[in-house]
Amino acid sequence: MSEKFILEQIGVMHSPYTDPMQTPVQSVFTKGRGTIELFPAFADGLDQIASFSHLILITRLHKAPLEMLVETPMVDGGMPHGIFATRHMCRPNRIGFSIVKLLAQVDNRLLIEGVDLLDGTPVLDIKPYIPAFDSVPDASSGWLSIQHLENIRRKSQSL
């Protein structure tokens, strides 16, 4: 049985990207910079965050045009895949996930690198990236070929 949830936005992403088609495809492949502005009510939650080098951002992909269960990859097309086997933006609940480098904290603002989000993207949560928990060296990349990954890298780095 499906259950509905209400999520509260804790902040907003400020980035140079305003066009969804001109936004890097994955945060790991870009040096794009931006700022997360945490709303004042959540500022105390940033205590000790500057001790981490990277962060996991959970966002609402508010400009995703629709929700789909099957999609064709955005970079180099190919066969359609189930949405849960992709990182495509048009997914149920439009939840985004990015790993970014933390460059600095100034009060309730975080300067970050690796931005793959549109300006104005709602931030739902921030978690520290912890290599001992978040890295799985022998993980499989599923249907993604080396060529597909390289095409994503090239597209993201060209923006």
C-alpha positions in Angstrom: 0.0 0.0 0.0 1.3 3.4 -1.0 1.9 6.1 1.7 2.2 9.8 1.1 4.8 12.0 2.8 5.3 15.7 3.2 9.0 16.8 3.0 10.2 20.2 4.2 12.7 22.1 2.1 15.8 23.0 4.2 17.5 25.2 1.7 18.1 26.1 -1.9 20.8 25.6 -4.5 22.3 28.6 -6.2 24.1 27.5 -9.4 25.1 28.8 -12.8 22.7 26.4 -14.5 19.3 27.5 -15.6 18.6 25.2 -18.5 18.1 21.5 -17.7 19.7 20.5 -21.0 22.8 22.5 -20.2 23.4 21.0 -16.8 26.1 18.5 -16.1 24.8 14.9 -16.0 26.7 13.7 -12.9 28.4 15.7 -10.1 31.5 13.6 -10.2 32.3 14.8 -13.7 32.1 18.5 -13.3 34.0 21.3 -11.5 31.0 23.6 -11.6 30.6 25.6 -8.4 27.6 26.7 -6.5 26.2 27.6 -3.1 23.8 25.9 -0.9 21.9 28.4 1.2 20.4 26.6 4.2 17.4 28.4 5.7 18.1 30.0 9.1 15.9 27.5 11.0 18.3 24.7 9.9 21.6 26.5 10.4 22.5 24.8 13.7 22.5 21.5 11.7 25.7 22.6 10.0 27.8 22.3 13.2 31.0 20.3 12.3 30.1 20.0 8.6 33.3 21.8 7.6 35.3 18.8 8.9 34.1 16.8 5.9 35.5 17.1 2.4 32.4 15.9 0.5 28.6 15.9 1.0 25.7 14.0 -0.2 22.8 16.2 -1.3 19.2 15.0 -1.4 17.2 17.4 -3.6 13.8 17.8 -5.3 14.3 17.9 -9.1 11.6 20.5 -9.4 12.0 21.2 -13.1 11.8 17.6 -14.2 9.1 17.7 -16.9 7.3 14.5 -15.9 7.6 11.2 -14.0 8.3 8.0 -15.9 8.9 4.3 -15.1 10.9 3.6 -18.3 13.3 6.0 -20.0 15.9 6.1 -22.7 19.3 7.4 -21.4 19.8 11.1 -21.9 23.4 10.7 -23.1 23.8 8.6 -26.3 20.3 7.1 -26.2 20.3 3.4 -26.5 17.7 0.9 -25.1 15.1 2.1 -22.7 15.6 1.0 -19.0 13.5 0.9 -15.9 13.7 4.3 -14.2 15.1 2.6 -11.0 18.0 1.3 -13.1 19.0 4.8 -14.1 19.8 8.2 -12.6 17.3 10.0 -14.9 15.6 13.1 -13.5 12.0 12.1 -14.5 11.5 9.6 -11.7 8.7 9.1 -9.2 9.0 11.7 -6.4 11.7 13.6 -8.5 14.3 13.0 -5.8 17.9 13.9 -6.7 21.1 12.7 -5.3 24.5 14.4 -5.8 27.9 14.0 -4.2 29.7 17.3 -4.0 33.0 18.7 -2.7 32.7 21.1 0.2 35.0 24.1 -0.4 33.9 26.4 2.4 31.2 27.2 4.9 30.2 30.8 5.6 27.4 30.9 8.2 24.4 29.2 6.7 26.0 28.9 3.2 28.1 26.1 1.8 30.3 26.8 -1.2 30.5 23.5 -3.2 32.1 22.0 -6.3 30.6 19.4 -8.5 27.3 21.1 -9.0 24.9 19.2 -11.4 21.7 21.0 -10.2 19.7 23.8 -11.6 19.6 27.2 -9.9 16.8 27.2 -7.4 16.7 23.5 -6.8 15.1 22.7 -3.4 17.5 21.0 -1.0 15.8 18.4 1.2 18.8 17.0 3.1 22.5 17.1 3.4 24.6 14.2 4.7 28.4 13.8 5.1 30.1 11.6 2.5 32.0 9.0 4.5 34.2 6.7 2.3 34.1 3.8 4.8 30.3 3.8 4.4 29.6 5.2 1.0 32.2 3.6 -1.3 31.9 0.1 -2.6 35.0 -0.6 -4.7 33.9 -3.9 -6.3 30.3 -2.7 -7.1 28.9 -3.4 -10.6 27.9 -0.7 -13.0 25.0 -2.8 -14.4 24.1 -2.0 -18.0 26.4 1.1 -18.2 29.2 0.4 -20.6 32.6 2.1 -20.4 31.7 4.0 -23.5 28.5 5.3 -22.0 30.3 6.4 -18.9 32.9 8.2 -21.0 30.1 10.0 -23.0 28.6 11.2 -19.8 32.0 12.4 -18.6 32.6 14.3 -21.9 29.2 15.9 -21.9 29.5 17.1 -18.2 33.0 18.4 -18.6 32.0 20.4 -21.8 29.5 22.5 -19.9 
